[in-house]
Amino acid sequence: MSVSKALIKELLNESDCSHNKTKKSSCDKPKPGNTSGGCAYEGAQISLFPYADTVHLVHGPHTCLGASWETRASLTSFEGESSTPLGYCTNITAQDIIFGGDKKLSEAIEYVVVKKHPKAVFVYETCVTAMIGDNIDHICKKSWEKFGIPIVPIHTPGFVGGKNLGSRLASESILNFLIGTKEPESIHEFGINLIGDYNVTGDMWQYRSILEKIGIKIVSTLSGDGRIDEICQAHRAKLNVIVCAKSLITLCRKMQERYQIPYVSVSFYGKRDTSNAILSIVNALGSHEMIEKAKAVIKEEEKKLETKLEPYKKILDGKKAILNTGGNKSWSIASALQDIGLNVVATSINKSTEEDIEMAKKYVSILFKNPSSDQPKLIDEHGIEILLAGGRSLYTAIKKKIAFVDVNQEKKRSYGAYNGLVNLAEDVCAALLNPVFKLVGKRAPWEN
């Protein structure tokens, strides 16, 4: 299954994307230079790396591997040796470009299978190996037959588009090569698949236990804390739950067409969204008894949460914030910040989809697209006291002498669901009360 123009057009023109129902054109097509902020290969990495029982083999130059490996702290409960932190690469050289890298890829697959005994091997095609025409599909098929474990080609050369498209292409490989290839011992009445939560800093673990307490079984995850055997059985779930990852809506639509599995889209950031997410899931499953149990659990969890948040809300009351993060977090994190008492004045929509932008409008009145120029201006105009963003925005906060919290994938603690909201409140308060942000922007004593 190579990357064809027809497949890219299909993935960009997803019928279940709400904005494609109202606009004539599809998602933005790839433009030269636009992948510098994250290419399709990187998007595939982000989507699939949390499978810890799988070897991830990059068929390309080692620079592709080194530039983006382990960019997210996706936690796993896998008890054996996790293959995710280990970078495997065929290291294509100038000589391989001339003579082809097929033999090198075959040898690399044999090495990782014999030495590491994985449940599967994902082979990532990169720009170089796509352009020289290495027959990855044939090699993976022969290796699959030889070793008896899935050897899955992931066709995501960086030049085809950005990270969102890479996630969709990765899910195409999972759908066509893994899902539906294994039958479970039993089928749970209320089994669900969690799609799009990569368990960054353990976000998924914050709400998984709540769902299980209600009586819901997690059949598989794509891909936070994921397992190959589980994703192979994903076709027997009763519901797909998209967690803040609209790029994987195509996968859910195709599973609905192929296996008659409906889907819902939810967010587990903040009190309101977490409660609404739980209710959306149980309502979709259709059990009256489960709905009533879910309501009771939500009431209990919200009561405990408000008690924990009370001291933090006193500190945060009236404080003004700006949010600069990507995609769905432009609104989901904004919702969480409002739940702990912050006044979110503005949020960046620079890397958000049309659907994310519409959601952001419901939570925040000011949306901005150019953080480098808009952020400083908004901070001055509105008297902003804290900036929540990725690490690159730290220097803006230092220059403006305001507090800063990293809420991107590099964050160190989980902000998901009810307990994660307490972590977020604690970190925001710690930043606001920390004198370093006012001191570090001043001139050194010997410079005065």
Phi and psi in degrees as a GROMACS rama.xvg file:
@    title "Ramachandran Plot"
@    xaxis  label "Phi"
@    yaxis  label "Psi"
@TYPE xy
-77.9207  168.105  SER-2
-82.0449  110.412  VAL-3
-102.637  161.339  SER-4
-60.9943  -36.3044  LYS-5
-64.2763  -41.23  ALA-6
-66.7189  -44.2857  LEU-7
-61.2081  -42.2386  ILE-8
-62.0721  -40.9571  LYS-9
-63.2884  -44.1532  GLU-10
-69.5218  -33.2129  LEU-11
-76.1469  -25.3726  LEU-12
-107.23  50.4266  ASN-13
-64.8281  121.193  GLU-14
-66.3326  -27.4958  SER-15
-88.0664  -2.40051  ASP-16
-73.3617  125.814  CYS-17
-59.6162  -35.7574  SER-18
-71.033  -23.5178  HIS-19
-74.9643  -10.847  ASN-20
-84.2738  -15.8003  LYS-21
-118.67  -13.5958  THR-22
-116.417  151.508  LYS-23
-71.3944  -37.3429  LYS-24
-92.8849  165.134  SER-25
-90.1471  -164.128  SER-26
-57.8347  154.097  CYS-27
-57.0266  131.904  ASP-28
-76.8477  154.238  LYS-29
-58.3788  137.294  PRO-30
-120.96  145.912  LYS-31
-55.3716  130.067  PRO-32
91.7903  -19.1199  GLY-33
-71.3408  -19.2119  ASN-34
-82.3194  -0.418859  THR-35
-64.9413  -24.1588  SER-36
-89.2391  10.459  GLY-37
139.108  109.553  GLY-38
-94.7028  177.893  CYS-39
-60.726  -38.9259  ALA-40
-60.4785  -42.1348  TYR-41
-65.6539  -38.0962  GLU-42
-61.7814  -39.1172  GLY-43
-65.8185  -41.0409  ALA-44
-56.1521  -51.7959  GLN-45
-57.7855  -39.8206  ILE-46
-73.1353  -32.2297  SER-47
-110.698  -20.4678  LEU-48
-56.789  -32.1066  PHE-49
-61.5069  -9.37443  PRO-50
-72.8464  100.774  TYR-51
-80.2653  -17.4452  ALA-52
-94.1967  17.2015  ASP-53
-122.599  140.85  THR-54
-87.3997  130.477  VAL-55
-104.807  107.383  HIS-56
-108.061  115.585  LEU-57
-90.727  117.952  VAL-58
-94.6421  90.8366  HIS-59
177.002  -171.899  GLY-60
-66.2609  153.847  PRO-61
-67.0703  -17.4142  HIS-62
-65.8388  -32.7878  THR-63
-62.8259  -41.0035  CYS-64
-67.282  -47.6468  LEU-65
-70.9439  -27.3176  GLY-66
-71.833  -26.1153  ALA-67
-140.591  13.3806  SER-68
-70.9758  136.345  TRP-69
56.7381  47.8497  GLU-70
-81.2701  -11.5044  THR-71
-129.007  139.287  ARG-72
-83.5923  70.7234  ALA-73
-82.9163  109.926  SER-74
-81.8124  153.638  LEU-75
-138.649  151.475  THR-76
-101.627  10.672  SER-77
-59.095  128.906  PHE-78
-83.8481  -22.463  GLU-79
-85.5507  -163.215  GLY-80
-75.8944  118.365  GLU-81
-74.0301  130.314  SER-82
-85.4862  -11.3946  SER-83
-60.919  -45.3161  THR-84
-72.4012  -9.52196  PRO-85
-96.1511  122.679  LEU-86
-90.4442  117.148  GLY-87
-110.629  132.034  TYR-88
-149.436  142.414  CYS-89
-79.2884  -14.5469  THR-90
52.7915  63.9058  ASN-91
-61.9868  130.849  ILE-92
-113.381  178.718  THR-93
-59.7161  -36.2474  ALA-94
-65.699  -38.8568  GLN-95
-66.8873  -33.802  ASP-96
-63.7862  -35.5411  ILE-97
-75.3808  -46.8796  ILE-98
-101.114  -7.54677  PHE-99
96.7015  148.684  GLY-100
-109.928  15.4754  GLY-101
-60.1047  -46.7325  ASP-102
-64.2311  -42.6779  LYS-103
-61.5311  -38.9543  LYS-104
-66.0749  -44.377  LEU-105
-58.6236  -44.4482  SER-106
-66.3454  -37.1694  GLU-107
-66.7102  -41.4511  ALA-108
-61.8913  -45.9725  ILE-109
-60.468  -40.61  GLU-110
-61.2353  -49.9691  TYR-111
-70.6285  -31.7544  VAL-112
-68.9162  -45.5921  VAL-113
-70.6949  -41.0003  VAL-114
-83.043  -33.6953  LYS-115
-111.269  -15.0484  LYS-116
50.4976  52.9122  HIS-117
-77.4442  166.008  PRO-118
-75.3569  -25.8493  LYS-119
-161.427  167.46  ALA-120
-128.946  127.468  VAL-121
-100.84  124.678  PHE-122
-107.208  115.026  VAL-123
-94.7103  120.359  TYR-124
-80.8469  135.442  GLU-125
-115.479  179.536  THR-126
-54.7483  -48.9121  CYS-127
-62.9281  -48.5429  VAL-128
-71.7541  -25.1184  THR-129
-71.5877  -40.1349  ALA-130
-72.1517  -33.3018  MET-131
-84.9462  -9.0143  ILE-132
83.2092  27.8448  GLY-133
-58.8992  134.642  ASP-134
-85.2609  75.7816  ASN-135
-64.3276  -39.8443  ILE-136
-59.2186  -45.7703  ASP-137
-64.9175  -44.5277  HIS-138
-63.649  -43.8199  ILE-139
-64.1487  -40.5679  CYS-140
-62.9505  -46.0095  LYS-141
-64.9033  -39.511  LYS-142
-67.7596  -38.0919  SER-143
-58.6199  -47.3104  TRP-144
-65.0982  -36.1188  GLU-145
-72.922  -43.0448  LYS-146
-102.325  -13.5099  PHE-147
74.9602  17.0547  GLY-148
-126.529  156.063  ILE-149
-61.9743  125.245  PRO-150
-116.247  102.761  ILE-151
-105.593  121.768  VAL-152
-77.3395  132.104  PRO-153
-114.013  100.995  ILE-154
-86.5816  88.2547  HIS-155
-137.288  60.3169  THR-156
-60.908  138.805  PRO-157
-58.5212  -28.7636  GLY-158
-73.5252  -10.3621  PHE-159
-76.4371  -19.4721  VAL-160
163.299  -166.822  GLY-161
-88.9857  -169.632  GLY-162
-63.7416  -39.4224  LYS-163
-59.3414  -45.6294  ASN-164
-64.5852  -37.2942  LEU-165
-61.371  -39.4704  GLY-166
-62.6649  -41.2468  SER-167
-66.885  -40.9552  ARG-168
-65.5064  -38.6017  LEU-169
-62.5859  -42.0423  ALA-170
-67.0937  -29.2971  SER-171
-61.8777  -42.3481  GLU-172
-63.9272  -42.2081  SER-173
-63.5259  -42.4117  ILE-174
-65.0968  -43.2739  LEU-175
-82.8625  -23.53  ASN-176
-111.085  -23.4  PHE-177
-120.019  -53.4636  LEU-178
-58.8299  128.761  ILE-179
89.4104  6.97017  GLY-180
-95.8552  -1.33654  THR-181
-146.319  139.548  LYS-182
-99.3826  137.353  GLU-183
-74.8689  161.296  PRO-184
-67.052  -33.5317  GLU-185
-148.193  156.077  SER-186
-108.671  119.467  ILE-187
-77.715  140.054  HIS-188
-63.2729  -31.2192  GLU-189
-125.594  51.5577  PHE-190
-87.802  138.834  GLY-191
-132.08  156.257  ILE-192
-105.413  133.03  ASN-193
-95.0132  115.729  LEU-194
-111.863  122.727  ILE-195
98.5082  -3.72716  GLY-196
-96.0731  119.069  ASP-197
-96.55  11.2401  TYR-198
56.0912  41.7651  ASN-199
-66.3289  123.785  VAL-200
53.3156  22.8857  THR-201
84.3245  23.6927  GLY-202
-55.891  -41.8066  ASP-203
-65.8126  -33.4667  MET-204
-67.7119  -18.9665  TRP-205
-68.3382  -31.101  GLN-206
-116.54  -13.1389  TYR-207
-59.819  -43.4639  ARG-208
-65.3011  -31.3978  SER-209
-67.6323  -44.0384  ILE-210
-62.2746  -42.1885  LEU-211
-66.6566  -33.9274  GLU-212
-62.8976  -33.8961  LYS-213
-75.0936  -23.7485  ILE-214
117.868  13.2651  GLY-215
-94.4745  137.968  ILE-216
-105.209  133.013  LYS-217
-86.2876  106.489  ILE-218
-72.1571  -47.144  VAL-219
-156.124  164.85  SER-220
-131.406  140.03  THR-221
-123.339  89.2267  LEU-222
-144.013  10.7957  SER-223
-57.5201  126.036  GLY-224
53.463  34.1613  ASP-225
-80.1507  160.684  GLY-226
-133.742  143.21  ARG-227
-62.3586  -46.1719  ILE-228
-58.855  -37.3775  ASP-229
-69.2053  -43.2962  GLU-230
-68.1346  -27.3757  ILE-231
-66.7855  -23.5646  CYS-232
-100.918  8.11054  GLN-233
-62.5167  -20.8335  ALA-234
-70.1737  -8.79823  HIS-235
-99.5495  5.97672  ARG-236
-74.2398  159.547  ALA-237
-94.4567  -16.4068  LYS-238
-155.549  138.807  LEU-239
-99.8032  133.386  ASN-240
-117.234  109.164  VAL-241
-82.5202  120.409  ILE-242
-105.216  96.7257  VAL-243
56.3378  28.3007  CYS-244
-136.451  80.7321  ALA-245
-64.3972  -18.65  LYS-246
-64.0757  -20.4789  SER-247
-100.005  15.6935  LEU-248
-66.3269  -29.9738  ILE-249
-63.1567  -41.4512  THR-250
-58.343  -45.5855  LEU-251
-66.7372  -38.9632  CYS-252
-63.1704  -42.991  ARG-253
-69.0792  -34.0058  LYS-254
-69.3356  -31.8454  MET-255
-66.4333  -41.7759  GLN-256
-70.4632  -38.3432  GLU-257
-85.7594  -37.7706  ARG-258
-121.859  5.37446  TYR-259
57.9561  40.027  GLN-260
-101.893  114.07  ILE-261
-70.8399  169.668  PRO-262
-143.425  154.689  TYR-263
-130.16  153.604  VAL-264
-114.106  127.437  SER-265
-139.136  169.896  VAL-266
-132.335  139.82  SER-267
-111.696  30.7617  PHE-268
-104.349  121.058  TYR-269
94.0353  161.459  GLY-270
-67.3932  -50.1585  LYS-271
-61.7564  -47.9859  ARG-272
-68.5184  -35.2071  ASP-273
-64.494  -46.0624  THR-274
-63.4328  -43.8646  SER-275
-63.9472  -36.0677  ASN-276
-64.0546  -45.5725  ALA-277
-61.0978  -44.6799  ILE-278
-65.1402  -37.5633  LEU-279
-62.3685  -40.1847  SER-280
-67.7953  -49.0053  ILE-281
-68.8882  -34.3486  VAL-282
-65.0304  -38.6082  ASN-283
-68.0844  -33.0228  ALA-284
-73.2899  -25.4085  LEU-285
81.171  18.405  GLY-286
-99.0472  118.827  SER-287
-62.665  -40.9181  HIS-288
-62.3733  -41.1824  GLU-289
-69.3685  -35.6467  MET-290
-62.2191  -44.1332  ILE-291
-66.0139  -38.7727  GLU-292
-66.8012  -39.0385  LYS-293
-62.8996  -41.6757  ALA-294
-61.6827  -39.8575  LYS-295
-67.2999  -41.5276  ALA-296
-65.79  -42.3284  VAL-297
-61.1572  -44.6011  ILE-298
-60.0953  -43.596  LYS-299
-64.6734  -45.4171  GLU-300
-67.6608  -40.3528  GLU-301
-66.474  -36.1714  GLU-302
-64.3105  -45.1807  LYS-303
-64.414  -38.3132  LYS-304
-64.1525  -46.0916  LEU-305
-61.947  -35.8676  GLU-306
-63.8879  -42.2661  THR-307
-70.1505  -33.2888  LYS-308
-81.8606  -17.3671  LEU-309
-51.9292  -49.9949  GLU-310
-65.9971  -31.0878  PRO-311
-73.4842  -37.7513  TYR-312
-63.1373  -30.7675  LYS-313
-64.2866  -36.3059  LYS-314
-75.4593  -37.0363  ILE-315
-88.3809  -10.1738  LEU-316
-56.866  121.423  ASP-317
83.2982  -5.98188  GLY-318
-72.8047  139.154  LYS-319
-101.834  139.207  LYS-320
-135.259  155.121  ALA-321
-121.298  139.686  ILE-322
-115.334  127.595  LEU-323
-133.032  91.0242  ASN-324
-142.253  -175.331  THR-325
-108.6  161.55  GLY-326
53.9721  -132.832  GLY-327
-66.3981  -21.3386  ASN-328
-68.6552  -15.6645  LYS-329
-60.7928  -26.1355  SER-330
-115.353  -33.682  TRP-331
-69.02  -41.8392  SER-332
-68.924  -34.8777  ILE-333
-59.9765  -41.4295  ALA-334
-61.8404  -43.3442  SER-335
-63.995  -41.1369  ALA-336
-64.5723  -38.6191  LEU-337
-65.3429  -34.8375  GLN-338
-67.7682  -22.5586  ASP-339
-96.9727  2.90797  ILE-340
106.688  2.58634  GLY-341
-81.1478  147.628  LEU-342
-94.4559  101.976  ASN-343
-83.434  105.107  VAL-344
-76.4901  -40.7435  VAL-345
-150.072  154.798  ALA-346
-139.364  144.832  THR-347
-83.6236  138.051  SER-348
-119.025  25.3206  ILE-349
-58.6989  -39.2618  ASN-350
-116.476  26.4064  LYS-351
-96.5103  150.551  SER-352
-78.1593  170.324  THR-353
-58.4954  -38.7927  GLU-354
-68.2097  -39.0308  GLU-355
-63.8228  -38.6181  ASP-356
-63.2305  -42.0453  ILE-357
-64.1593  -37.6721  GLU-358
-67.1898  -41.2114  MET-359
-60.929  -35.3802  ALA-360
-61.7866  -25.9707  LYS-361
-74.7704  -21.9114  LYS-362
-106.309  -35.1701  TYR-363
-130.868  140.549  VAL-364
-83.2413  -32.0718  SER-365
-107.583  120.541  ILE-366
-114.169  134.758  LEU-367
-131.327  152.411  PHE-368
-112.308  -21.0592  LYS-369
-116.723  84.8216  ASN-370
-56.4345  -39.891  PRO-371
-59.768  -35.5655  SER-372
-101.306  -34.1615  SER-373
-76.3517  -38.098  ASP-374
-56.536  -55.2919  GLN-375
-59.3657  -39.3067  PRO-376
-63.9879  -44.9397  LYS-377
-66.5657  -37.009  LEU-378
-60.1275  -43.9621  ILE-379
-70.2799  -43.6763  ASP-380
-67.8199  -34.3121  GLU-381
-110.818  4.42091  HIS-382
62.7956  45.1355  GLY-383
-66.68  139.895  ILE-384
-108.724  -16.9323  GLU-385
-150.4  140.391  ILE-386
-113.569  128.329  LEU-387
-116.162  118.519  LEU-388
-163.643  -166.634  ALA-389
-84.7545  171.989  GLY-390
-57.6822  -29.5063  GLY-391
-67.1946  -20.7539  ARG-392
-87.4001  -2.91951  SER-393
-56.9471  -37.6935  LEU-394
-68.0182  -30.2786  TYR-395
-65.1204  -43.6202  THR-396
-62.9501  -42.1223  ALA-397
-63.2253  -44.5687  ILE-398
-62.8574  -37.9023  LYS-399
-90.2713  -1.40808  LYS-400
59.0803  43.0552  LYS-401
-121.178  162.847  ILE-402
-69.1208  158.499  ALA-403
-143.056  139.627  PHE-404
-134.784  131.172  VAL-405
-81.9442  116.693  ASP-406
-114.931  8.49795  VAL-407
-83.5762  -169.769  ASN-408
-63.9619  -14.33  GLN-409
-82.6559  -1.1773  GLU-410
-59.3347  155.415  LYS-411
-99.4983  -17.4907  LYS-412
-128.769  155.305  ARG-413
-77.13  137.351  SER-414
-115.197  15.9503  TYR-415
-85.0971  148.507  GLY-416
57.6973  -157.611  ALA-417
-69.2147  -52.1794  TYR-418
-66.9979  -33.7668  ASN-419
-65.2208  -28.7566  GLY-420
-66.8999  -33.89  LEU-421
-66.0339  -41.0288  VAL-422
-60.167  -42.2372  ASN-423
-63.5811  -45.5982  LEU-424
-60.9025  -41.1666  ALA-425
-64.2366  -43.2346  GLU-426
-69.0791  -38.3881  ASP-427
-66.5212  -44.0838  VAL-428
-63.7128  -41.58  CYS-429
-61.3122  -38.8147  ALA-430
-69.0236  -43.0476  ALA-431
-65.0341  -33.4014  LEU-432
-89.7266  -4.83672  LEU-433
-82.4741  119.097  ASN-434
-71.8698  -10.8125  PRO-435
-61.2055  -33.3891  VAL-436
-68.0571  -29.233  PHE-437
-83.0441  -31.8419  LYS-438
-78.4077  -38.2022  LEU-439
-68.9985  -22.6886  VAL-440
-84.0995  -5.55699  GLY-441
-85.4359  160.906  LYS-442
-70.5359  146.935  ARG-443
-64.6678  148.938  ALA-444
-53.599  -37.4437  PRO-445
-76.1208  -8.03165  TRP-446
-90.3617  -15.4998  GLU-447
